[in-house]
Amino acid sequence: MTVQSNQFSEKIPEIKFTKLFINGEFVDSLSGKRFESVDPRTEEVITHIAEGDKEDIDLAVKAAREAFDLGPWPRLPGRVS
């Protein structure tokens, strides 16, 4: 007879990235807002993560646009099979 347990013995790994990634850097949100990330198994708060608002999204889009326009991507040749 096999006994199964619903309890997980695995420890949740450390969450390393809790900031926004904008323009090649991990940054806090401009508003400073954060939200909780919760382990669904235990309902414990694992960490707090930066909450991006419109202003953060605008900065990210601007950085991506500049990286595309000024970076090498538009000038790279298409994939040749």
PyMOL Python script that loads the backbone (N, CA, C, O; Angstrom):
from pymol import cmd

cmd.read_pdbstr("""\
ATOM      1  N   MET A   1       0.837  -1.178   0.000  1.00  0.00           N
ATOM      2  CA  MET A   1       0.000   0.000   0.000  1.00  0.00           C
ATOM      3  C   MET A   1       0.885   1.245   0.000  1.00  0.00           C
ATOM      4  O   MET A   1       1.846   1.338   0.764  1.00  0.00           O
ATOM      5  N   THR A   2       0.549   2.191  -0.861  1.00  0.00           N
ATOM      6  CA  THR A   2       1.313   3.428  -0.976  1.00  0.00           C
ATOM      7  C   THR A   2       0.531   4.560  -0.338  1.00  0.00           C
ATOM      8  O   THR A   2      -0.664   4.733  -0.580  1.00  0.00           O
ATOM      9  N   VAL A   3       1.232   5.324   0.481  1.00  0.00           N
ATOM     10  CA  VAL A   3       0.615   6.481   1.124  1.00  0.00           C
ATOM     11  C   VAL A   3       1.144   7.728   0.433  1.00  0.00           C
ATOM     12  O   VAL A   3       2.354   7.901   0.285  1.00  0.00           O
ATOM     13  N   GLN A   4       0.245   8.581   0.017  1.00  0.00           N
ATOM     14  CA  GLN A   4       0.648   9.825  -0.624  1.00  0.00           C
ATOM     15  C   GLN A   4       0.304  10.996   0.275  1.00  0.00           C
ATOM     16  O   GLN A   4      -0.706  10.995   0.979  1.00  0.00           O
ATOM     17  N   SER A   5       1.154  11.974   0.230  1.00  0.00           N
ATOM     18  CA  SER A   5       0.931  13.172   1.030  1.00  0.00           C
ATOM     19  C   SER A   5       0.703  14.357   0.102  1.00  0.00           C
ATOM     20  O   SER A   5       1.334  14.468  -0.948  1.00  0.00           O
ATOM     21  N   ASN A   6      -0.188  15.221   0.495  1.00  0.00           N
ATOM     22  CA  ASN A   6      -0.430  16.441  -0.271  1.00  0.00           C
ATOM     23  C   ASN A   6       0.530  17.559   0.124  1.00  0.00           C
ATOM     24  O   ASN A   6       0.520  18.635  -0.474  1.00  0.00           O
ATOM     25  N   GLN A   7       1.356  17.299   1.133  1.00  0.00           N
ATOM     26  CA  GLN A   7       2.308  18.306   1.582  1.00  0.00           C
ATOM     27  C   GLN A   7       3.538  18.280   0.688  1.00  0.00           C
ATOM     28  O   GLN A   7       4.103  17.217   0.430  1.00  0.00           O
ATOM     29  N   PHE A   8       3.949  19.444   0.220  1.00  0.00           N
ATOM     30  CA  PHE A   8       5.150  19.551  -0.587  1.00  0.00           C
ATOM     31  C   PHE A   8       6.314  19.871   0.334  1.00  0.00           C
ATOM     32  O   PHE A   8       6.211  20.736   1.204  1.00  0.00           O
ATOM     33  N   SER A   9       7.395  19.183   0.142  1.00  0.00           N
ATOM     34  CA  SER A   9       8.565  19.444   0.974  1.00  0.00           C
ATOM     35  C   SER A   9       9.533  20.400   0.288  1.00  0.00           C
ATOM     36  O   SER A   9      10.507  20.846   0.894  1.00  0.00           O
ATOM     37  N   GLU A  10       9.261  20.713  -0.976  1.00  0.00           N
ATOM     38  CA  GLU A  10      10.159  21.605  -1.694  1.00  0.00           C
ATOM     39  C   GLU A  10      10.053  23.023  -1.154  1.00  0.00           C
ATOM     40  O   GLU A  10       8.965  23.546  -0.915  1.00  0.00           O
ATOM     41  N   LYS A  11      11.212  23.619  -0.971  1.00  0.00           N
ATOM     42  CA  LYS A  11      11.251  25.017  -0.551  1.00  0.00           C
ATOM     43  C   LYS A  11      11.147  25.883  -1.804  1.00  0.00           C
ATOM     44  O   LYS A  11      11.737  25.562  -2.836  1.00  0.00           O
ATOM     45  N   ILE A  12      10.416  26.950  -1.712  1.00  0.00           N
ATOM     46  CA  ILE A  12      10.266  27.861  -2.843  1.00  0.00           C
ATOM     47  C   ILE A  12      11.603  28.550  -3.080  1.00  0.00           C
ATOM     48  O   ILE A  12      12.198  29.077  -2.140  1.00  0.00           O
ATOM     49  N   PRO A  13      12.087  28.556  -4.321  1.00  0.00           N
ATOM     50  CA  PRO A  13      13.371  29.214  -4.587  1.00  0.00           C
ATOM     51  C   PRO A  13      13.282  30.718  -4.351  1.00  0.00           C
ATOM     52  O   PRO A  13      12.214  31.323  -4.448  1.00  0.00           O
ATOM     53  N   GLU A  14      14.424  31.293  -4.042  1.00  0.00           N
ATOM     54  CA  GLU A  14      14.485  32.737  -3.833  1.00  0.00           C
ATOM     55  C   GLU A  14      14.099  33.459  -5.128  1.00  0.00           C
ATOM     56  O   GLU A  14      14.564  33.100  -6.209  1.00  0.00           O
ATOM     57  N   ILE A  15      13.262  34.458  -5.009  1.00  0.00           N
ATOM     58  CA  ILE A  15      12.859  35.269  -6.153  1.00  0.00           C
ATOM     59  C   ILE A  15      13.891  36.383  -6.298  1.00  0.00           C
ATOM     60  O   ILE A  15      14.010  37.242  -5.424  1.00  0.00           O
ATOM     61  N   LYS A  16      14.632  36.368  -7.396  1.00  0.00           N
ATOM     62  CA  LYS A  16      15.721  37.330  -7.565  1.00  0.00           C
ATOM     63  C   LYS A  16      15.283  38.611  -8.262  1.00  0.00           C
ATOM     64  O   LYS A  16      15.819  39.685  -7.987  1.00  0.00           O
ATOM     65  N   PHE A  17      14.324  38.504  -9.152  1.00  0.00           N
ATOM     66  CA  PHE A  17      13.969  39.657  -9.976  1.00  0.00           C
ATOM     67  C   PHE A  17      12.593  40.171  -9.580  1.00  0.00           C
ATOM     68  O   PHE A  17      11.572  39.573  -9.921  1.00  0.00           O
ATOM     69  N   THR A  18      12.577  41.277  -8.861  1.00  0.00           N
ATOM     70  CA  THR A  18      11.321  41.837  -8.382  1.00  0.00           C
ATOM     71  C   THR A  18      11.107  43.267  -8.882  1.00  0.00           C
ATOM     72  O   THR A  18      10.150  43.936  -8.493  1.00  0.00           O
ATOM     73  N   LYS A  19      11.999  43.717  -9.736  1.00  0.00           N
ATOM     74  CA  LYS A  19      11.889  45.075 -10.270  1.00  0.00           C
ATOM     75  C   LYS A  19      11.466  45.012 -11.731  1.00  0.00           C
ATOM     76  O   LYS A  19      11.400  43.935 -12.324  1.00  0.00           O
ATOM     77  N   LEU A  20      11.183  46.162 -12.298  1.00  0.00           N
ATOM     78  CA  LEU A  20      10.863  46.268 -13.717  1.00  0.00           C
ATOM     79  C   LEU A  20      12.167  46.282 -14.510  1.00  0.00           C
ATOM     80  O   LEU A  20      13.168  46.824 -14.042  1.00  0.00           O
ATOM     81  N   PHE A  21      12.164  45.698 -15.691  1.00  0.00           N
ATOM     82  CA  PHE A  21      13.354  45.716 -16.548  1.00  0.00           C
ATOM     83  C   PHE A  21      13.099  46.696 -17.678  1.00  0.00           C
ATOM     84  O   PHE A  21      12.364  46.404 -18.621  1.00  0.00           O
ATOM     85  N   ILE A  22      13.720  47.871 -17.568  1.00  0.00           N
ATOM     86  CA  ILE A  22      13.515  48.946 -18.541  1.00  0.00           C
ATOM     87  C   ILE A  22      14.874  49.483 -18.970  1.00  0.00           C
ATOM     88  O   ILE A  22      15.721  49.815 -18.140  1.00  0.00           O
ATOM     89  N   ASN A  23      15.063  49.561 -20.277  1.00  0.00           N
ATOM     90  CA  ASN A  23      16.283  50.135 -20.848  1.00  0.00           C
ATOM     91  C   ASN A  23      17.539  49.421 -20.346  1.00  0.00           C
ATOM     92  O   ASN A  23      18.554  50.059 -20.066  1.00  0.00           O
ATOM     93  N   GLY A  24      17.463  48.101 -20.235  1.00  0.00           N
ATOM     94  CA  GLY A  24      18.623  47.305 -19.845  1.00  0.00           C
ATOM     95  C   GLY A  24      18.944  47.307 -18.370  1.00  0.00           C
ATOM     96  O   GLY A  24      20.011  46.843 -17.970  1.00  0.00           O
ATOM     97  N   GLU A  25      18.033  47.823 -17.543  1.00  0.00           N
ATOM     98  CA  GLU A  25      18.284  47.891 -16.103  1.00  0.00           C
ATOM     99  C   GLU A  25      17.057  47.432 -15.324  1.00  0.00           C
ATOM    100  O   GLU A  25      15.921  47.588 -15.774  1.00  0.00           O
ATOM    101  N   PHE A  26      17.307  46.865 -14.151  1.00  0.00           N
ATOM    102  CA  PHE A  26      16.220  46.559 -13.233  1.00  0.00           C
ATOM    103  C   PHE A  26      15.982  47.800 -12.382  1.00  0.00           C
ATOM    104  O   PHE A  26      16.893  48.285 -11.710  1.00  0.00           O
ATOM    105  N   VAL A  27      14.754  48.311 -12.414  1.00  0.00           N
ATOM    106  CA  VAL A  27      14.426  49.556 -11.719  1.00  0.00           C
ATOM    107  C   VAL A  27      13.121  49.396 -10.939  1.00  0.00           C
ATOM    108  O   VAL A  27      12.271  48.570 -11.275  1.00  0.00           O
ATOM    109  N   ASP A  28      12.987  50.208  -9.890  1.00  0.00           N
ATOM    110  CA  ASP A  28      11.716  50.266  -9.170  1.00  0.00           C
ATOM    111  C   ASP A  28      10.707  51.020 -10.025  1.00  0.00           C
ATOM    112  O   ASP A  28      11.085  51.776 -10.920  1.00  0.00           O
ATOM    113  N   SER A  29       9.439  50.815  -9.753  1.00  0.00           N
ATOM    114  CA  SER A  29       8.414  51.574 -10.470  1.00  0.00           C
ATOM    115  C   SER A  29       8.509  53.039 -10.052  1.00  0.00           C
ATOM    116  O   SER A  29       8.919  53.348  -8.933  1.00  0.00           O
ATOM    117  N   LEU A  30       8.131  53.926 -10.950  1.00  0.00           N
ATOM    118  CA  LEU A  30       8.190  55.354 -10.642  1.00  0.00           C
ATOM    119  C   LEU A  30       7.304  55.709  -9.459  1.00  0.00           C
ATOM    120  O   LEU A  30       7.644  56.581  -8.659  1.00  0.00           O
ATOM    121  N   SER A  31       6.172  55.033  -9.350  1.00  0.00           N
ATOM    122  CA  SER A  31       5.234  55.325  -8.262  1.00  0.00           C
ATOM    123  C   SER A  31       5.683  54.712  -6.942  1.00  0.00           C
ATOM    124  O   SER A  31       5.215  55.108  -5.874  1.00  0.00           O
ATOM    125  N   GLY A  32       6.590  53.745  -7.020  1.00  0.00           N
ATOM    126  CA  GLY A  32       7.003  53.034  -5.813  1.00  0.00           C
ATOM    127  C   GLY A  32       6.034  51.941  -5.403  1.00  0.00           C
ATOM    128  O   GLY A  32       6.254  51.256  -4.404  1.00  0.00           O
ATOM    129  N   LYS A  33       4.949  51.772  -6.176  1.00  0.00           N
ATOM    130  CA  LYS A  33       3.958  50.746  -5.840  1.00  0.00           C
ATOM    131  C   LYS A  33       4.541  49.360  -6.035  1.00  0.00           C
ATOM    132  O   LYS A  33       5.378  49.134  -6.909  1.00  0.00           O
ATOM    133  N   ARG A  34       4.082  48.435  -5.199  1.00  0.00           N
ATOM    134  CA  ARG A  34       4.486  47.036  -5.284  1.00  0.00           C
ATOM    135  C   ARG A  34       3.252  46.176  -5.038  1.00  0.00           C
ATOM    136  O   ARG A  34       2.286  46.624  -4.420  1.00  0.00           O
ATOM    137  N   PHE A  35       3.291  44.939  -5.524  1.00  0.00           N
ATOM    138  CA  PHE A  35       2.203  44.013  -5.228  1.00  0.00           C
ATOM    139  C   PHE A  35       2.786  42.718  -4.689  1.00  0.00           C
ATOM    140  O   PHE A  35       3.952  42.398  -4.923  1.00  0.00           O
ATOM    141  N   GLU A  36       1.958  41.982  -3.967  1.00  0.00           N
ATOM    142  CA  GLU A  36       2.397  40.734  -3.351  1.00  0.00           C
ATOM    143  C   GLU A  36       2.342  39.589  -4.347  1.00  0.00           C
ATOM    144  O   GLU A  36       1.410  39.486  -5.145  1.00  0.00           O
ATOM    145  N   SER A  37       3.346  38.737  -4.291  1.00  0.00           N
ATOM    146  CA  SER A  37       3.311  37.467  -5.010  1.00  0.00           C
ATOM    147  C   SER A  37       3.074  36.397  -3.949  1.00  0.00           C
ATOM    148  O   SER A  37       3.839  36.279  -2.992  1.00  0.00           O
ATOM    149  N   VAL A  38       2.007  35.620  -4.130  1.00  0.00           N
ATOM    150  CA  VAL A  38       1.563  34.681  -3.099  1.00  0.00           C
ATOM    151  C   VAL A  38       1.737  33.246  -3.579  1.00  0.00           C
ATOM    152  O   VAL A  38       1.402  32.916  -4.717  1.00  0.00           O
ATOM    153  N   ASP A  39       2.260  32.403  -2.706  1.00  0.00           N
ATOM    154  CA  ASP A  39       2.376  30.971  -2.985  1.00  0.00           C
ATOM    155  C   ASP A  39       0.974  30.373  -2.928  1.00  0.00           C
ATOM    156  O   ASP A  39       0.350  30.392  -1.867  1.00  0.00           O
ATOM    157  N   PRO A  40       0.462  29.844  -4.034  1.00  0.00           N
ATOM    158  CA  PRO A  40      -0.904  29.318  -4.031  1.00  0.00           C
ATOM    159  C   PRO A  40      -1.071  28.071  -3.164  1.00  0.00           C
ATOM    160  O   PRO A  40      -2.188  27.735  -2.770  1.00  0.00           O
ATOM    161  N   ARG A  41       0.027  27.388  -2.867  1.00  0.00           N
ATOM    162  CA  ARG A  41      -0.076  26.188  -2.022  1.00  0.00           C
ATOM    163  C   ARG A  41      -0.318  26.541  -0.570  1.00  0.00           C
ATOM    164  O   ARG A  41      -1.088  25.877   0.124  1.00  0.00           O
ATOM    165  N   THR A  42       0.354  27.606  -0.112  1.00  0.00           N
ATOM    166  CA  THR A  42       0.313  27.940   1.308  1.00  0.00           C
ATOM    167  C   THR A  42      -0.372  29.265   1.595  1.00  0.00           C
ATOM    168  O   THR A  42      -0.669  29.582   2.747  1.00  0.00           O
ATOM    169  N   GLU A  43      -0.622  30.038   0.543  1.00  0.00           N
ATOM    170  CA  GLU A  43      -1.174  31.387   0.655  1.00  0.00           C
ATOM    171  C   GLU A  43      -0.249  32.341   1.407  1.00  0.00           C
ATOM    172  O   GLU A  43      -0.690  33.371   1.918  1.00  0.00           O
ATOM    173  N   GLU A  44       1.033  31.991   1.471  1.00  0.00           N
ATOM    174  CA  GLU A  44       2.020  32.868   2.090  1.00  0.00           C
ATOM    175  C   GLU A  44       2.551  33.847   1.049  1.00  0.00           C
ATOM    176  O   GLU A  44       2.675  33.514  -0.130  1.00  0.00           O
ATOM    177  N   VAL A  45       2.862  35.055   1.500  1.00  0.00           N
ATOM    178  CA  VAL A  45       3.478  36.039   0.614  1.00  0.00           C
ATOM    179  C   VAL A  45       4.922  35.608   0.375  1.00  0.00           C
ATOM    180  O   VAL A  45       5.685  35.409   1.320  1.00  0.00           O
ATOM    181  N   ILE A  46       5.292  35.465  -0.908  1.00  0.00           N
ATOM    182  CA  ILE A  46       6.645  35.061  -1.272  1.00  0.00           C
ATOM    183  C   ILE A  46       7.554  36.280  -1.347  1.00  0.00           C
ATOM    184  O   ILE A  46       8.657  36.284  -0.802  1.00  0.00           O
ATOM    185  N   THR A  47       7.072  37.314  -2.031  1.00  0.00           N
ATOM    186  CA  THR A  47       7.859  38.531  -2.209  1.00  0.00           C
ATOM    187  C   THR A  47       6.934  39.653  -2.655  1.00  0.00           C
ATOM    188  O   THR A  47       5.740  39.439  -2.869  1.00  0.00           O
ATOM    189  N   HIS A  48       7.482  40.826  -2.791  1.00  0.00           N
ATOM    190  CA  HIS A  48       6.759  41.981  -3.324  1.00  0.00           C
ATOM    191  C   HIS A  48       7.430  42.382  -4.631  1.00  0.00           C
ATOM    192  O   HIS A  48       8.658  42.422  -4.715  1.00  0.00           O
ATOM    193  N   ILE A  49       6.634  42.677  -5.643  1.00  0.00           N
ATOM    194  CA  ILE A  49       7.132  42.944  -6.987  1.00  0.00           C
ATOM    195  C   ILE A  49       6.713  44.348  -7.415  1.00  0.00           C
ATOM    196  O   ILE A  49       5.599  44.791  -7.138  1.00  0.00           O
ATOM    197  N   ALA A  50       7.628  45.040  -8.098  1.00  0.00           N
ATOM    198  CA  ALA A  50       7.335  46.394  -8.581  1.00  0.00           C
ATOM    199  C   ALA A  50       6.122  46.367  -9.503  1.00  0.00           C
ATOM    200  O   ALA A  50       6.018  45.523 -10.393  1.00  0.00           O
ATOM    201  N   GLU A  51       5.218  47.297  -9.274  1.00  0.00           N
ATOM    202  CA  GLU A  51       3.984  47.394 -10.069  1.00  0.00           C
ATOM    203  C   GLU A  51       4.110  48.550 -11.054  1.00  0.00           C
ATOM    204  O   GLU A  51       4.117  49.717 -10.662  1.00  0.00           O
ATOM    205  N   GLY A  52       4.208  48.215 -12.327  1.00  0.00           N
ATOM    206  CA  GLY A  52       4.353  49.243 -13.352  1.00  0.00           C
ATOM    207  C   GLY A  52       3.041  49.942 -13.656  1.00  0.00           C
ATOM    208  O   GLY A  52       1.997  49.305 -13.791  1.00  0.00           O
ATOM    209  N   ASP A  53       3.110  51.248 -13.760  1.00  0.00           N
ATOM    210  CA  ASP A  53       1.962  52.067 -14.142  1.00  0.00           C
ATOM    211  C   ASP A  53       2.164  52.571 -15.573  1.00  0.00           C
ATOM    212  O   ASP A  53       3.126  52.198 -16.245  1.00  0.00           O
ATOM    213  N   LYS A  54       1.252  53.414 -16.021  1.00  0.00           N
ATOM    214  CA  LYS A  54       1.328  53.980 -17.372  1.00  0.00           C
ATOM    215  C   LYS A  54       2.675  54.653 -17.621  1.00  0.00           C
ATOM    216  O   LYS A  54       3.256  54.505 -18.696  1.00  0.00           O
ATOM    217  N   GLU A  55       3.169  55.386 -16.639  1.00  0.00           N
ATOM    218  CA  GLU A  55       4.438  56.101 -16.808  1.00  0.00           C
ATOM    219  C   GLU A  55       5.593  55.127 -17.021  1.00  0.00           C
ATOM    220  O   GLU A  55       6.475  55.377 -17.843  1.00  0.00           O
ATOM    221  N   ASP A  56       5.591  54.013 -16.280  1.00  0.00           N
ATOM    222  CA  ASP A  56       6.637  53.002 -16.443  1.00  0.00           C
ATOM    223  C   ASP A  56       6.545  52.354 -17.825  1.00  0.00           C
ATOM    224  O   ASP A  56       7.560  52.111 -18.476  1.00  0.00           O
ATOM    225  N   ILE A  57       5.332  52.083 -18.255  1.00  0.00           N
ATOM    226  CA  ILE A  57       5.129  51.469 -19.571  1.00  0.00           C
ATOM    227  C   ILE A  57       5.580  52.424 -20.668  1.00  0.00           C
ATOM    228  O   ILE A  57       6.211  52.003 -21.638  1.00  0.00           O
ATOM    229  N   ASP A  58       5.261  53.702 -20.522  1.00  0.00           N
ATOM    230  CA  ASP A  58       5.698  54.689 -21.512  1.00  0.00           C
ATOM    231  C   ASP A  58       7.226  54.727 -21.611  1.00  0.00           C
ATOM    232  O   ASP A  58       7.776  54.806 -22.709  1.00  0.00           O
ATOM    233  N   LEU A  59       7.914  54.672 -20.456  1.00  0.00           N
ATOM    234  CA  LEU A  59       9.379  54.654 -20.467  1.00  0.00           C
ATOM    235  C   LEU A  59       9.914  53.397 -21.145  1.00  0.00           C
ATOM    236  O   LEU A  59      10.871  53.461 -21.917  1.00  0.00           O
ATOM    237  N   ALA A  60       9.295  52.257 -20.857  1.00  0.00           N
ATOM    238  CA  ALA A  60       9.735  50.994 -21.453  1.00  0.00           C
ATOM    239  C   ALA A  60       9.533  51.000 -22.967  1.00  0.00           C
ATOM    240  O   ALA A  60      10.404  50.551 -23.713  1.00  0.00           O
ATOM    241  N   VAL A  61       8.397  51.503 -23.415  1.00  0.00           N
ATOM    242  CA  VAL A  61       8.125  51.566 -24.856  1.00  0.00           C
ATOM    243  C   VAL A  61       9.106  52.523 -25.535  1.00  0.00           C
ATOM    244  O   VAL A  61       9.612  52.228 -26.618  1.00  0.00           O
ATOM    245  N   LYS A  62       9.374  53.658 -24.907  1.00  0.00           N
ATOM    246  CA  LYS A  62      10.331  54.626 -25.464  1.00  0.00           C
ATOM    247  C   LYS A  62      11.721  53.996 -25.575  1.00  0.00           C
ATOM    248  O   LYS A  62      12.392  54.144 -26.596  1.00  0.00           O
ATOM    249  N   ALA A  63      12.148  53.296 -24.525  1.00  0.00           N
ATOM    250  CA  ALA A  63      13.465  52.650 -24.547  1.00  0.00           C
ATOM    251  C   ALA A  63      13.531  51.577 -25.626  1.00  0.00           C
ATOM    252  O   ALA A  63      14.540  51.457 -26.321  1.00  0.00           O
ATOM    253  N   ALA A  64      12.469  50.801 -25.772  1.00  0.00           N
ATOM    254  CA  ALA A  64      12.438  49.752 -26.798  1.00  0.00           C
ATOM    255  C   ALA A  64      12.464  50.358 -28.196  1.00  0.00           C
ATOM    256  O   ALA A  64      13.149  49.852 -29.085  1.00  0.00           O
ATOM    257  N   ARG A  65      11.722  51.434 -28.387  1.00  0.00           N
ATOM    258  CA  ARG A  65      11.690  52.096 -29.689  1.00  0.00           C
ATOM    259  C   ARG A  65      13.077  52.630 -30.050  1.00  0.00           C
ATOM    260  O   ARG A  65      13.540  52.461 -31.178  1.00  0.00           O
ATOM    261  N   GLU A  66      13.735  53.277 -29.080  1.00  0.00           N
ATOM    262  CA  GLU A  66      15.080  53.808 -29.323  1.00  0.00           C
ATOM    263  C   GLU A  66      16.073  52.684 -29.592  1.00  0.00           C
ATOM    264  O   GLU A  66      16.926  52.809 -30.471  1.00  0.00           O
ATOM    265  N   ALA A  67      15.971  51.595 -28.851  1.00  0.00           N
ATOM    266  CA  ALA A  67      16.868  50.454 -29.069  1.00  0.00           C
ATOM    267  C   ALA A  67      16.677  49.892 -30.467  1.00  0.00           C
ATOM    268  O   ALA A  67      17.645  49.500 -31.119  1.00  0.00           O
ATOM    269  N   PHE A  68      15.453  49.852 -30.923  1.00  0.00           N
ATOM    270  CA  PHE A  68      15.190  49.343 -32.269  1.00  0.00           C
ATOM    271  C   PHE A  68      15.679  50.323 -33.330  1.00  0.00           C
ATOM    272  O   PHE A  68      16.364  49.935 -34.276  1.00  0.00           O
ATOM    273  N   ASP A  69      15.324  51.587 -33.165  1.00  0.00           N
ATOM    274  CA  ASP A  69      15.675  52.590 -34.179  1.00  0.00           C
ATOM    275  C   ASP A  69      17.179  52.844 -34.256  1.00  0.00           C
ATOM    276  O   ASP A  69      17.726  53.022 -35.344  1.00  0.00           O
ATOM    277  N   LEU A  70      17.843  52.860 -33.110  1.00  0.00           N
ATOM    278  CA  LEU A  70      19.261  53.224 -33.073  1.00  0.00           C
ATOM    279  C   LEU A  70      20.182  52.013 -32.965  1.00  0.00           C
ATOM    280  O   LEU A  70      21.394  52.139 -33.138  1.00  0.00           O
ATOM    281  N   GLY A  71      19.627  50.865 -32.687  1.00  0.00           N
ATOM    282  CA  GLY A  71      20.432  49.656 -32.538  1.00  0.00           C
ATOM    283  C   GLY A  71      20.656  48.953 -33.865  1.00  0.00           C
ATOM    284  O   GLY A  71      20.242  49.452 -34.911  1.00  0.00           O
ATOM    285  N   PRO A  72      21.308  47.800 -33.831  1.00  0.00           N
ATOM    286  CA  PRO A  72      21.650  47.093 -35.071  1.00  0.00           C
ATOM    287  C   PRO A  72      20.496  46.305 -35.692  1.00  0.00           C
ATOM    288  O   PRO A  72      20.590  45.927 -36.859  1.00  0.00           O
ATOM    289  N   TRP A  73      19.430  46.046 -34.970  1.00  0.00           N
ATOM    290  CA  TRP A  73      18.383  45.138 -35.447  1.00  0.00           C
ATOM    291  C   TRP A  73      17.788  45.489 -36.805  1.00  0.00           C
ATOM    292  O   TRP A  73      17.649  44.599 -37.644  1.00  0.00           O
ATOM    293  N   PRO A  74      17.432  46.743 -37.059  1.00  0.00           N
ATOM    294  CA  PRO A  74      16.797  47.023 -38.353  1.00  0.00           C
ATOM    295  C   PRO A  74      17.734  46.813 -39.544  1.00  0.00           C
ATOM    296  O   PRO A  74      17.276  46.659 -40.676  1.00  0.00           O
ATOM    297  N   ARG A  75      19.028  46.809 -39.293  1.00  0.00           N
ATOM    298  CA  ARG A  75      19.989  46.677 -40.383  1.00  0.00           C
ATOM    299  C   ARG A  75      20.517  45.251 -40.554  1.00  0.00           C
ATOM    300  O   ARG A  75      21.312  44.992 -41.457  1.00  0.00           O
ATOM    301  N   LEU A  76      20.088  44.341 -39.708  1.00  0.00           N
ATOM    302  CA  LEU A  76      20.533  42.951 -39.830  1.00  0.00           C
ATOM    303  C   LEU A  76      19.827  42.287 -41.005  1.00  0.00           C
ATOM    304  O   LEU A  76      18.664  42.577 -41.284  1.00  0.00           O
ATOM    305  N   PRO A  77      20.536  41.393 -41.691  1.00  0.00           N
ATOM    306  CA  PRO A  77      19.888  40.688 -42.801  1.00  0.00           C
ATOM    307  C   PRO A  77      18.844  39.716 -42.271  1.00  0.00           C
ATOM    308  O   PRO A  77      18.949  39.224 -41.147  1.00  0.00           O
ATOM    309  N   GLY A  78      17.850  39.449 -43.082  1.00  0.00           N
ATOM    310  CA  GLY A  78      16.835  38.472 -42.702  1.00  0.00           C
ATOM    311  C   GLY A  78      17.441  37.080 -42.642  1.00  0.00           C
ATOM    312  O   GLY A  78      18.523  36.844 -43.180  1.00  0.00           O
ATOM    313  N   ARG A  79      16.763  36.184 -42.006  1.00  0.00           N
ATOM    314  CA  ARG A  79      17.245  34.809 -41.887  1.00  0.00           C
ATOM    315  C   ARG A  79      17.194  34.129 -43.255  1.00  0.00           C
ATOM    316  O   ARG A  79      16.196  34.204 -43.972  1.00  0.00           O
ATOM    317  N   VAL A  80      18.287  33.474 -43.589  1.00  0.00           N
ATOM    318  CA  VAL A  80      18.370  32.744 -44.851  1.00  0.00           C
ATOM    319  C   VAL A  80      18.423  31.262 -44.527  1.00  0.00           C
ATOM    320  O   VAL A  80      19.281  30.819 -43.764  1.00  0.00           O
ATOM    321  N   SER A  81      17.512  30.498 -45.101  1.00  0.00           N
ATOM    322  CA  SER A  81      17.483  29.057 -44.825  1.00  0.00           C
ATOM    323  C   SER A  81      18.317  28.305 -45.820  1.00  0.00           C
ATOM    324  O   SER A  81      18.412  27.079 -45.746  1.00  0.00           O
TER     325      SER A  81
END
""", "prot")
cmd.dss("prot")
cmd.show_as("cartoon", "prot")
cmd.util.cbc("prot")
cmd.orient("prot")
